[in-house]
Amino acid sequence: MNKDNKENLAYGDILVVDDDIINLKFLAELLTLNGYRVRPVSDGERALQSVQENLPELILLDYNMPGMNGSKFVNISKMTLRQRIFRLFF
């Protein structure tokens, strides 16, 4: 099965945000192996940019990150996205 066919069979789009690269790679690989499309990013700024470009179905977010932490990301996302609804887990 080629890459395009795997993407068509994916369950959903998940944004994974974690500054710990080991955790980020682990979650991305685990979710991908279980059929999800995963967008891994290592900081809040990149996560915000990714959400503004294309809202994922789910966001898995590390709360304690340098720079834009999880709380700041949520507050900025609420102001930026306004009417758009998203699921978020810390």
Sequence and secondary structure as in RCSB ss.txt:
>XXXX:A:sequence
MNKDNKENLAYGDILVVDDDIINLKFLAELLTLNGYRVRPVSDGERALQSVQENLPELILLDYNMPGMNGSKFVN
ISKMTLRQRIFRLFF
>XXXX:A:secstr
  HHHHHHT   EEEEE S HHHHHHHHHHHHHTT EEEEESSHHHHHHHHHHS  SEEEE SS SSS HHHHHH
HHHHHHTT   EEE 
